[in-house]
Amino acid sequence: MYSYSNSDISLTTLKLLEKHDIRSLQNFFVQRLAHSNLTKMQQKLYTSLILWNYVQMQAEDRVIREFLIKYVNKIDKTLAYDVLKYQKTASNLLFYANLVKDYKFVLDHWISLENWYEASKILLLLNQEQYVYQYATVLLSNDPETTVQMWMKLASTIQIYPEKLIKPILGYYSSCYLRATGTENYALNYLAWCVANEQLIASDYSRNTNGLKHNSKIITPLVHSTILYMMITDKKNTAEFKIIEYTRTHAGKFDSNFILNLSLKFDRIETAINLYSDMNLLEEAVNLAIMHKMLETAKRIASLSKSSVYSTNSTMGNDATYDISSSTTTNFAPGRVPILLDDSEVNSEIAIRKPLWIKIARVLLLDPMARKNGKDTKQTITDIIL
């Protein structure tokens, strides 16, 4: 009887409130909203009152959600949030937030409930770089596997730069991974994936964004150095050959001095010897090998030039290649193409190598085990030369 009359809304509302007839009041609001020519402000007022009444009446979720869907563009979002928070469960609150695509609100909700899986799903919907970095620490620390999978999926649609994730990655590595037993280093897996798929990431992003390109390099020296840092300092990692392999594959792309010092500090001796050799610090490489009784390795370092140094009068062709990867301890520069030197360069090379052989000879000639085994001087010299 009130919905279509011209009576004042305040008077009608008061009459219905005096009768404690909230259902009739709700019907009055719903009818007036549906059939009256209201201003935007009046629409917001009515939708807020109707929503509040639904909550007070403990209406079914179906009824509330149908109302939210029908008047989604007329409801004041802030008021809607405030009203729906009074419900015992957050289901309608989340429904409305998803309805208006307020994924940041939904994300914060799941984070507050420590539901990391749902939070990662919402980040995929948000599809914004800033939130990847903002929530990286909390998500990686609590659900590293899901977080890394989410980062990989997002890489094809938004610009994610691994360097900006180094801080949370190192936090996860030191605070979570190293303190756990038998776990997988998901942060390392992610960075290694980025390195291995750099070109694919760039092409997928360009294809999915109508030709856009990354503003800067995806993989930087800091990323390579971080990968090596985790590989070297991880005591669970006993496969040092993988570290050496990585330094060779990505030579010149990381901070060599930092990685060298790190290798020495954490007793990655073979890695350090390889780095010394690659940096042309041959005396340091030989000294380190001798110090750790790796004489075969020391000999190999001192003889690196044997298969790559020839005078310009050499009869060997320029297309010859050499592989000195027969060491059972560690391999140096497999498959390097020989560099043809002139006579002066050969003499200079010999001058560099001679002190190295003297160091090795001194160790071998004074080796008590050699004398104990009955080796004569001739045999020892032969051991040095071969």
C-alpha positions as CSV (number, residue, x, y, z in Angstrom):
1,M,0.0,0.0,0.0
2,Y,3.0,2.3,0.6
3,S,5.2,1.4,-2.3
4,Y,3.4,3.4,-5.0
5,S,2.0,6.2,-2.9
6,N,3.4,9.7,-2.8
7,S,3.7,9.7,0.9
8,D,6.9,10.9,2.4
9,I,9.5,8.1,2.7
10,S,10.4,9.1,6.2
11,L,6.8,9.0,7.5
12,T,6.2,5.6,5.9
13,T,9.4,4.2,7.3
14,L,8.6,5.4,10.8
15,K,5.1,3.9,10.6
16,L,6.5,0.5,9.6
17,L,9.3,0.7,12.2
18,E,6.7,1.4,14.9
19,K,4.9,-1.8,14.0
20,H,8.3,-3.6,14.0
21,D,7.3,-4.8,10.5
22,I,10.7,-5.1,9.0
23,R,9.5,-7.3,6.1
24,S,7.0,-4.8,5.0
25,L,9.6,-2.1,5.3
26,Q,11.9,-4.2,3.2
27,N,9.2,-4.7,0.6
28,F,8.6,-0.9,0.6
29,F,12.3,-0.2,-0.1
30,V,12.5,-2.9,-2.8
31,Q,9.4,-1.7,-4.6
32,R,10.4,2.0,-4.4
33,L,13.9,1.2,-5.7
34,A,12.5,-0.8,-8.6
35,H,9.7,1.5,-9.7
36,S,10.6,5.0,-8.6
37,N,12.6,7.6,-10.6
38,L,15.4,8.0,-8.1
39,T,18.6,10.0,-8.2
40,K,21.9,8.2,-8.0
41,M,22.3,9.3,-4.3
42,Q,18.8,8.0,-3.5
43,Q,19.6,4.7,-5.3
44,K,22.7,4.3,-3.1
45,L,20.6,5.1,0.0
46,Y,17.9,2.5,-0.8
47,T,20.3,-0.2,-1.8
48,S,22.3,0.3,1.4
49,L,19.1,0.1,3.5
50,I,17.8,-3.0,1.7
51,L,21.2,-4.8,2.0
52,W,21.3,-3.9,5.7
53,N,17.8,-5.3,6.2
54,Y,18.7,-8.5,4.5
55,V,21.6,-9.0,6.8
56,Q,19.4,-8.2,9.9
57,M,16.8,-10.6,8.6
58,Q,19.4,-13.2,8.1
59,A,18.2,-13.7,4.5
60,E,19.4,-16.6,2.5
61,D,22.7,-16.1,0.6
62,R,20.8,-16.7,-2.6
63,V,18.5,-13.7,-2.0
64,I,21.4,-11.4,-1.0
65,R,23.5,-12.4,-4.0
66,E,20.7,-12.0,-6.5
67,F,20.2,-8.5,-5.1
68,L,23.9,-7.7,-5.3
69,I,24.0,-8.9,-8.9
70,K,20.9,-6.9,-9.9
71,Y,22.0,-3.6,-8.3
72,V,25.8,-4.0,-8.5
73,N,26.2,-0.6,-10.3
74,K,23.9,1.3,-7.9
75,I,25.3,0.1,-4.5
76,D,27.9,2.2,-2.7
77,K,30.9,-0.2,-2.5
78,T,32.2,1.1,0.9
79,L,28.8,0.8,2.5
80,A,28.3,-2.6,1.0
81,Y,31.5,-3.8,2.5
82,D,30.6,-2.3,5.9
83,V,27.2,-4.0,5.9
84,L,28.3,-7.4,4.7
85,K,31.1,-7.6,7.4
86,Y,28.3,-7.9,10.0
87,Q,27.5,-11.4,8.7
88,K,28.8,-14.4,10.5
89,T,30.6,-15.7,7.5
90,A,32.6,-13.8,4.8
91,S,31.1,-15.7,1.9
92,N,28.8,-12.9,0.7
93,L,31.5,-10.4,1.4
94,L,33.9,-12.3,-0.9
95,F,31.1,-12.8,-3.4
96,Y,30.6,-9.1,-3.7
97,A,34.3,-8.3,-3.9
98,N,34.7,-10.8,-6.7
99,L,31.5,-9.4,-8.3
100,V,33.0,-5.9,-8.5
101,K,36.4,-7.4,-9.3
102,D,38.0,-5.9,-6.2
103,Y,40.6,-8.6,-6.2
104,K,43.0,-6.6,-4.0
105,F,40.3,-6.8,-1.2
106,V,39.9,-10.5,-1.8
107,L,43.7,-11.0,-1.7
108,D,44.1,-9.2,1.6
109,H,41.2,-11.3,3.0
110,W,42.9,-14.6,2.1
111,I,46.3,-13.3,3.4
112,S,44.7,-12.3,6.7
113,L,43.3,-15.9,7.0
114,E,46.7,-17.3,6.0
115,N,45.1,-19.1,3.0
116,W,48.2,-18.9,0.8
117,Y,46.8,-21.1,-2.0
118,E,43.7,-18.9,-2.5
119,A,45.9,-15.8,-2.3
120,S,48.0,-17.1,-5.1
121,K,44.9,-17.8,-7.2
122,I,43.8,-14.2,-6.7
123,L,47.2,-12.8,-7.7
124,L,46.7,-14.6,-11.0
125,L,43.4,-12.7,-11.5
126,L,45.0,-9.4,-10.4
127,N,47.7,-9.9,-13.0
128,Q,49.6,-6.9,-11.8
129,E,53.4,-6.7,-11.3
130,Q,53.3,-4.6,-8.2
131,Y,51.4,-7.1,-6.2
132,V,53.8,-9.9,-7.2
133,Y,56.6,-8.1,-5.4
134,Q,54.4,-6.8,-2.6
135,Y,53.3,-10.3,-1.5
136,A,56.3,-12.2,-2.5
137,T,57.9,-12.6,0.9
138,V,54.8,-13.8,2.8
139,L,53.7,-16.2,0.0
140,L,57.1,-17.7,-0.8
141,S,57.8,-18.3,2.9
142,N,54.6,-20.1,3.6
143,D,53.7,-21.8,0.3
144,P,56.8,-21.8,-1.9
145,E,55.7,-24.4,-4.5
146,T,52.3,-22.7,-5.3
147,T,53.9,-19.3,-5.3
148,V,56.6,-20.2,-7.8
149,Q,54.1,-21.9,-10.0
150,M,52.0,-18.7,-9.9
151,W,55.1,-16.6,-10.8
152,M,55.8,-18.8,-13.8
153,K,52.2,-18.5,-15.1
154,L,52.2,-14.7,-14.7
155,A,55.5,-14.3,-16.6
156,S,53.7,-14.7,-19.9
157,T,51.3,-11.8,-19.3
158,I,53.1,-9.2,-17.1
159,Q,56.7,-8.1,-16.7
160,I,58.2,-9.9,-13.7
161,Y,61.9,-9.2,-13.2
162,P,63.6,-11.9,-11.0
163,E,66.1,-9.3,-9.7
164,K,63.2,-7.6,-7.9
165,L,62.4,-10.9,-6.2
166,I,66.0,-11.5,-4.9
167,K,65.3,-10.1,-1.4
168,P,62.3,-12.4,-0.7
169,I,64.0,-15.3,-2.4
170,L,67.1,-15.0,-0.1
171,G,64.8,-14.5,2.9
172,Y,63.0,-17.8,2.0
173,Y,66.4,-19.5,1.4
174,S,67.9,-18.6,4.7
175,S,64.8,-18.7,6.9
176,C,62.9,-21.5,5.5
177,Y,64.8,-23.8,3.1
178,L,68.0,-24.1,5.0
179,R,66.2,-24.8,8.3
180,A,64.0,-27.5,6.8
181,T,65.1,-31.1,6.0
182,G,64.5,-32.8,2.8
183,T,62.8,-29.9,1.1
184,E,63.2,-28.7,-2.4
185,N,64.7,-25.2,-3.1
186,Y,61.8,-23.8,-5.0
187,A,63.4,-20.3,-5.2
188,L,66.4,-21.8,-6.9
189,N,64.2,-23.7,-9.2
190,Y,62.3,-20.5,-10.2
191,L,65.5,-18.6,-10.9
192,A,66.9,-21.5,-12.9
193,W,63.7,-21.7,-14.9
194,C,63.9,-18.0,-15.7
195,V,67.4,-18.3,-16.9
196,A,66.6,-21.4,-19.0
197,N,63.5,-19.8,-20.5
198,E,64.5,-16.2,-20.9
199,Q,63.8,-16.0,-24.6
200,L,60.5,-18.0,-24.3
201,I,59.3,-15.7,-21.5
202,A,60.0,-12.6,-23.6
203,S,58.3,-14.0,-26.7
204,D,55.2,-15.2,-24.7
205,Y,54.9,-11.8,-23.1
206,S,55.1,-10.1,-26.4
207,R,52.5,-12.4,-28.0
208,N,50.0,-12.0,-25.1
209,T,50.4,-8.2,-24.9
210,N,50.1,-7.3,-28.6
211,G,53.8,-6.9,-29.2
212,L,54.9,-5.2,-26.0
213,K,58.5,-5.9,-24.9
214,H,60.2,-5.9,-21.6
215,N,61.6,-2.6,-20.4
216,S,64.9,-4.1,-19.4
217,K,66.8,-7.4,-19.3
218,I,65.0,-10.2,-17.6
219,I,68.1,-11.9,-16.4
220,T,70.9,-9.8,-14.8
221,P,74.3,-10.6,-13.3
222,L,72.7,-10.4,-9.8
223,V,70.3,-13.2,-10.8
224,H,73.2,-15.5,-11.9
225,S,75.1,-14.6,-8.7
226,T,72.1,-15.4,-6.6
227,I,71.7,-18.8,-8.2
228,L,75.4,-19.6,-7.6
229,Y,75.2,-18.3,-4.1
230,M,72.4,-20.7,-3.2
231,M,74.2,-23.6,-5.0
232,I,77.5,-23.0,-3.2
233,T,76.2,-22.3,0.3
234,D,73.7,-25.1,0.4
235,K,75.3,-28.0,2.3
236,K,72.6,-30.3,1.0
237,N,74.0,-29.8,-2.4
238,T,76.8,-32.4,-2.8
239,A,76.9,-32.2,-6.6
240,E,79.7,-29.7,-7.1
241,F,80.0,-30.5,-10.7
242,K,76.6,-28.8,-11.2
243,I,78.1,-25.6,-9.8
244,I,81.1,-25.8,-12.1
245,E,78.9,-26.5,-15.0
246,Y,76.8,-23.4,-14.3
247,T,79.9,-21.2,-14.0
248,R,81.1,-22.4,-17.4
249,T,77.7,-22.2,-19.1
250,H,77.2,-18.6,-17.9
251,A,80.8,-17.4,-17.8
252,G,81.1,-13.7,-17.6
253,K,77.5,-13.2,-16.6
254,F,78.0,-13.2,-12.8
255,D,80.3,-11.5,-10.2
256,S,83.4,-13.7,-10.5
257,N,85.2,-12.3,-7.5
258,F,82.2,-12.7,-5.3
259,I,81.6,-16.3,-6.4
260,L,85.3,-17.1,-6.1
261,N,85.4,-15.8,-2.5
262,L,82.2,-17.6,-1.7
263,S,83.6,-20.9,-3.1
264,L,86.7,-20.6,-0.9
265,K,84.7,-19.8,2.2
266,F,82.4,-22.8,1.8
267,D,85.1,-25.2,0.7
268,R,83.9,-25.6,-2.9
269,I,87.5,-26.2,-3.9
270,E,87.0,-27.6,-7.3
271,T,84.8,-24.6,-8.2
272,A,87.4,-22.2,-6.9
273,I,90.1,-23.9,-8.9
274,N,88.0,-23.6,-12.0
275,L,87.3,-20.0,-11.4
276,Y,90.9,-19.2,-10.8
277,S,91.8,-20.9,-14.1
278,D,89.0,-19.1,-16.0
279,M,90.2,-15.8,-14.6
280,N,93.7,-16.7,-15.8
281,L,95.0,-16.8,-12.2
282,L,96.9,-20.0,-12.9
283,E,99.4,-19.7,-10.0
284,E,96.5,-19.4,-7.5
285,A,94.7,-22.3,-9.1
286,V,97.8,-24.5,-8.9
287,N,98.6,-23.5,-5.3
288,L,95.0,-24.3,-4.2
289,A,95.1,-27.7,-6.0
290,I,98.4,-28.5,-4.3
291,M,97.2,-27.4,-1.0
292,H,94.3,-29.9,-1.2
293,K,96.6,-32.7,-2.6
294,M,94.9,-32.5,-6.0
295,L,98.2,-33.0,-7.9
296,E,96.6,-34.3,-11.1
297,T,94.4,-31.2,-11.2
298,A,97.5,-29.0,-10.7
299,K,99.3,-30.8,-13.5
300,R,96.3,-30.3,-15.8
301,I,96.2,-26.6,-15.1
302,A,99.9,-26.2,-15.8
303,S,99.5,-28.0,-19.0
304,L,96.4,-26.3,-20.3
305,S,98.5,-24.7,-23.1
306,K,99.9,-27.9,-24.3
307,S,96.9,-28.6,-26.5
308,S,96.2,-25.0,-27.4
309,V,99.6,-23.3,-27.9
310,Y,101.4,-23.7,-31.2
311,S,103.8,-21.5,-33.1
312,T,102.7,-20.0,-36.4
313,N,105.0,-22.6,-38.1
314,S,102.8,-25.4,-36.7
315,T,101.5,-27.7,-39.4
316,M,98.2,-28.4,-37.5
317,G,95.1,-26.9,-39.1
318,N,93.2,-24.0,-37.6
319,D,90.0,-26.1,-37.4
320,A,91.6,-28.6,-34.9
321,T,89.8,-28.9,-31.5
322,Y,91.0,-30.3,-28.2
323,D,89.2,-31.7,-25.2
324,I,91.0,-32.1,-21.9
325,S,88.0,-33.4,-20.0
326,S,89.6,-36.7,-19.0
327,S,90.2,-35.6,-15.4
328,T,88.4,-37.7,-12.8
329,T,88.6,-34.8,-10.4
330,T,87.4,-31.9,-12.5
331,N,87.3,-30.9,-16.1
332,F,88.8,-27.7,-17.5
333,A,87.7,-25.9,-20.6
334,P,86.3,-28.8,-22.5
335,G,86.3,-28.5,-26.3
336,R,88.2,-25.1,-26.5
337,V,89.4,-24.2,-30.0
338,P,93.2,-23.9,-30.0
339,I,94.7,-20.4,-30.3
340,L,97.7,-20.2,-32.6
341,L,100.4,-18.0,-31.1
342,D,103.6,-16.6,-32.7
343,D,107.0,-17.5,-31.3
344,S,107.2,-14.6,-28.9
345,E,103.8,-15.5,-27.4
346,V,104.9,-19.1,-27.1
347,N,108.0,-18.0,-25.1
348,S,105.8,-15.8,-22.9
349,E,103.5,-18.7,-22.3
350,I,106.4,-21.0,-21.4
351,A,107.6,-18.4,-18.9
352,I,104.2,-18.4,-17.3
353,R,104.0,-22.2,-17.1
354,K,107.5,-22.9,-15.9
355,P,107.0,-21.7,-12.3
356,L,103.9,-23.8,-12.1
357,W,105.7,-26.9,-13.1
358,I,108.5,-26.2,-10.6
359,K,105.9,-26.0,-7.8
360,I,104.4,-29.3,-8.9
361,A,107.9,-30.9,-9.3
362,R,108.9,-29.8,-5.8
363,V,105.8,-31.4,-4.3
364,L,106.3,-34.7,-6.2
365,L,110.0,-35.0,-5.6
366,L,109.6,-34.5,-1.9
367,D,106.5,-36.7,-1.7
368,P,107.3,-39.3,1.0
369,M,104.7,-41.6,-0.4
370,A,106.6,-41.7,-3.7
371,R,109.8,-42.7,-2.0
372,K,108.0,-45.2,0.2
373,N,106.6,-46.9,-2.9
374,G,110.1,-47.2,-4.4
375,K,109.7,-44.5,-7.1
376,D,113.1,-43.3,-8.4
377,T,113.7,-39.8,-9.6
378,K,113.4,-40.7,-13.2
379,Q,109.9,-42.1,-12.6
380,T,108.9,-39.1,-10.6
381,I,110.0,-36.7,-13.4
382,T,108.1,-38.9,-15.8
383,D,105.0,-38.5,-13.7
384,I,105.5,-34.7,-13.8
385,I,105.8,-34.6,-17.5
386,L,103.0,-37.0,-18.5
